[in-house]
Amino acid sequence: KEKFLEAAALVSRPNSGGQLNLNVEKQLTLYALYKQATLGNVSGDRPNLFNMTGRAKWDAWQRLKGMDSKAAMTEYINQVDGIFLNGNVHASFQSKETCLKSNDDQKSI
């Protein structure tokens, strides 16, 4: 659970450019996994067509119905690791600023 909380903090932590620049599908995946991990199955009615953002979030969360909390936490951690590893971060949960500095140091070699 500690790694899950670290991953959630890392995703929500603003960096020099604001929030992480993730595509909508990745944002929805992380949202749904977080909700499933912390609250369990989706609850409430599906938002109407005029609430497109709420509806997309609800649908993403609904797709995870039945996934247990531990599995959702593990998948959330894996997704966050993937984001930062694909962004050239050298270790899980390493700050983006540290990685950028490290990459700049390597370019000057």
Contact map, one row per residue, 1 for C-alpha under 8 A:
1111100000000000000000000000000000000000000000000000000000000000000000001000000000000000000000000000000000000
1111110000000000000000000000000000000000000000000000000000000000000000000000000000000000000000000000000000000
1111111000000000000000000000000000000000000000000000000000000000000000000000100000000000000000000000000000000
1111111100000000000000000000000000000000000000000000000000000000000000001101100000000000000000000000000000000
1111111110000000000000000000000000000000000000000000000000000000000000000000000000000000000000000000000000000
0111111111000000000000000000000000000000000000000000000000000000000000000000000000000000000010000000000000000
0011111111100000000000000000000000000000000000000000000000000000000000000001100100000000000010000000000000000
0001111111110000000000000000000001000000000000000000000000000000000000000000000000000000000000000000000000000
0000111111111000000000000000000000000000000000000000000000000000000000000000000000000000000000000000000000000
0000011111111000000000000000000000000000000000000000000000000000000000000000000000000000000010100000000000000
0000001111111000001100000000000000000000000000000000000000000000000000000000000100000000000000000000000000000
0000000111111100001000000000000000000000000000000000000000000000000000000000000000000000000000000000000000000
0000000011111110001000000000000000000000000000000000000000000000000000000000000000000000000000000000000000000
0000000000011111111100000000000000000000000000000000000000000000000000000000000000000000000000000000000000000
0000000000001111111100000000000000000000000000000000000000000000000000000000000000000000000000011000000000000
0000000000000111110000000000000000000000000000000000000000000000000000000000000000000000000000001000000000000
0000000000000111111100000000000000000000000000000000000000000000000000000000000000000000000000000000000000000
0000000000000111111100000000000000000000000000000000000000000000000000000000000000000000000000000000000000000
0000000000111110111110000000000000000000000000000000000000000000000000000000000000000000000000000000000000000
0000000000100110111111000000000000000000000000000000000000000000000000000000000000000000000000000000000000000
0000000000000000001111100000000000000000000000000000000000000000000000000000000000000000000000000000000000000
0000000000000000000111110110000000000000000000000000000000000000000000000000000000000000000000000000000000000
0000000000000000000011111110000000000000000000000000000000000000000000000000000000000000000000000000000000000
0000000000000000000001111111000000000000000000000000000000000000000000000000000000000000000000000000000000000
0000000000000000000000111111100000000000000000000000000000000000000000000000000000000000000000000000000000000
0000000000000000000001111111110000000000000000000000000000000000000000000000000000000000000000000000000000000
0000000000000000000001111111111000000000000000000000000000000000000000000000000000000000000000000000000000000
0000000000000000000000011111111100000000000000000000000110010000000000000000000000000000000000000000000000000
0000000000000000000000001111111110000000000000000000000000010000000000000000000000000000000000000000000000000
0000000000000000000000000111111111000000000000000000000000000000000000000001001000000000000000000000000000000
0000000000000000000000000011111111100000000000000000000010011000000000000000000000000000000000000000000000000
0000000000000000000000000001111111110000000000000000000011011101000000000000000000000000000000000000000000000
0000000000000000000000000000111111111000000000000000000000001001000000011011000000000000000000000000000000000
0000000100000000000000000000011111111100000000000000000000000000000000011001000000000000000000000000000000000
0000000000000000000000000000001111111111010000000000000000001000000000000000000000000000000000000000000000000
0000000000000000000000000000000111111111110000000000000000001001101110010000000000000000000000000000000000000
0000000000000000000000000000000011111111000000000000000000000000000111111000000000000000000000000000000000000
0000000000000000000000000000000001111111000000000000000000000000000010000000000000000000000000000000000000000
0000000000000000000000000000000000111111110000000000000000000000000000000000000000000000000000000000000000000
0000000000000000000000000000000000111111110000000000000000000000101110000000000000000000000000000000000000000
0000000000000000000000000000000000010011111000000000000000001101111000000000000000000000000000000000000000000
0000000000000000000000000000000000110011111100000000000001001100100000000000000000000000000000000000000000000
0000000000000000000000000000000000000000111110000000000000000000000000000000000000000000000000000000000000000
0000000000000000000000000000000000000000011111000000000000000000000000000000000000000000000000000000000000000
0000000000000000000000000000000000000000001111100000000000000000000000000000000000000000000000000000000000000
0000000000000000000000000000000000000000000111110000001001100000000000000000000000000000000000000000000000000
0000000000000000000000000000000000000000000011111111011001000000000000000000000000000000000000000000000000000
0000000000000000000000000000000000000000000001111111001000000000000000000000000000000000000000000000000000000
0000000000000000000000000000000000000000000000111111001000000000000000000000000000000000000000000000000000000
0000000000000000000000000000000000000000000000111111000000000000000000000000000000000000000000000000000000000
0000000000000000000000000000000000000000000000111111111000000000000000000000000000000000000000000000000000000
0000000000000000000000000000000000000000000000111111111100000000000000000000000000000000000000000000000000000
0000000000000000000000000000000000000000000000000011111110000000000000000000000000000000000000000000000000000
0000000000000000000000000000000000000000000000100011111111000000000000000000000000000000000000000000000000000
0000000000000000000000000000000000000000000001111011111111100000000000000000000000000000000000000000000000000
0000000000000000000000000001000000000000000000000001111111110000000000000000000000000000000000000000000000000
0000000000000000000000000001001100000000000000000000111111111000000000000000000000000000000000000000000000000
0000000000000000000000000000000100000000010001100000011111111100000000000000000000000000000000000000000000000
0000000000000000000000000000000000000000000001000000001111111110000000000000000000000000000000000000000000000
0000000000000000000000000001101100000000000000000000000111111111000000000000000000000000000000000000000000000
0000000000000000000000000000001110110000110000000000000011111111100000000000000000000000000000000000000000000
0000000000000000000000000000000100000000110000000000000001111111100000000000000000000000000000000000000000000
0000000000000000000000000000000000000000000000000000000000111111100000000000000000000000000000000000000000000
0000000000000000000000000000000110010000100000000000000000011111111000000000000000000000000000000000000000000
0000000000000000000000000000000000010001110000000000000000001111111000000000000000000000000000000000000000000
0000000000000000000000000000000000000000100000000000000000000001111100000000000000000000000000000000000000000
0000000000000000000000000000000000010001100000000000000000000001111110110000000000000000000000000000000000000
0000000000000000000000000000000000011001000000000000000000000000011111110000000000000000000000000000000000000
0000000000000000000000000000000000011101000000000000000000000000001111111000000000000000000000000000000000000
0000000000000000000000000000000000001000000000000000000000000000000111111100000000000000000000000000000000000
0000000000000000000000000000000000001000000000000000000000000000001111111110000000000000000000000000000000000
0000000000000000000000000000000011011000000000000000000000000000001111111111000000000000000000000000000000000
1001000000000000000000000000000011001000000000000000000000000000000011111111100000000000000000000000000000000
0001000000000000000000000000000000000000000000000000000000000000000001111111110000000000000000000000000000000
0000000000000000000000000000000010000000000000000000000000000000000000111111111000000000000000000000000000000
0001001000000000000000000000010011000000000000000000000000000000000000011111111100000000000000000000000000000
0011001000000000000000000000000000000000000000000000000000000000000000001111111110000000000000000000000000000
0000000000000000000000000000000000000000000000000000000000000000000000000111111111000000000000000000000000000
0000000000000000000000000000010000000000000000000000000000000000000000000011111111100000000000000000000000000
0000001000100000000000000000000000000000000000000000000000000000000000000001111111110000000000000000000000000
0000000000000000000000000000000000000000000000000000000000000000000000000000111111111000000110000000000000000
0000000000000000000000000000000000000000000000000000000000000000000000000000011111111100000000000000000000000
0000000000000000000000000000000000000000000000000000000000000000000000000000001111111110000000000000000000000
0000000000000000000000000000000000000000000000000000000000000000000000000000000111111111110111010000000000000
0000000000000000000000000000000000000000000000000000000000000000000000000000000011111111111100000000000000000
0000000000000000000000000000000000000000000000000000000000000000000000000000000001111111100000000000000000000
0000000000000000000000000000000000000000000000000000000000000000000000000000000000111111100000000000000000000
0000000000000000000000000000000000000000000000000000000000000000000000000000000000011111110000000010000000000
0000000000000000000000000000000000000000000000000000000000000000000000000000000000011111111101110010000000000
0000000000000000000000000000000000000000000000000000000000000000000000000000000000011001111101000010000000000
0000000000000000000000000000000000000000000000000000000000000000000000000000000000001000111111000000000000000
0000000000000000000000000000000000000000000000000000000000000000000000000000000010011000111111000000000000000
0000011001000000000000000000000000000000000000000000000000000000000000000000000010010000001111100000000000000
0000000000000000000000000000000000000000000000000000000000000000000000000000000000010000111111110110000000000
0000000001000000000000000000000000000000000000000000000000000000000000000000000000000000100011111110000000000
0000000000000010000000000000000000000000000000000000000000000000000000000000000000010000100001111111000000000
0000000000000011000000000000000000000000000000000000000000000000000000000000000000000000000000111111100000000
0000000000000000000000000000000000000000000000000000000000000000000000000000000000000000000001111111110000000
0000000000000000000000000000000000000000000000000000000000000000000000000000000000000001110001111111111000000
0000000000000000000000000000000000000000000000000000000000000000000000000000000000000000000000011111111100000
0000000000000000000000000000000000000000000000000000000000000000000000000000000000000000000000001111111110000
0000000000000000000000000000000000000000000000000000000000000000000000000000000000000000000000000111111111000
0000000000000000000000000000000000000000000000000000000000000000000000000000000000000000000000000011111111100
0000000000000000000000000000000000000000000000000000000000000000000000000000000000000000000000000001111111110
0000000000000000000000000000000000000000000000000000000000000000000000000000000000000000000000000000111111111
0000000000000000000000000000000000000000000000000000000000000000000000000000000000000000000000000000011111111
0000000000000000000000000000000000000000000000000000000000000000000000000000000000000000000000000000001111111
0000000000000000000000000000000000000000000000000000000000000000000000000000000000000000000000000000000111111
0000000000000000000000000000000000000000000000000000000000000000000000000000000000000000000000000000000011111
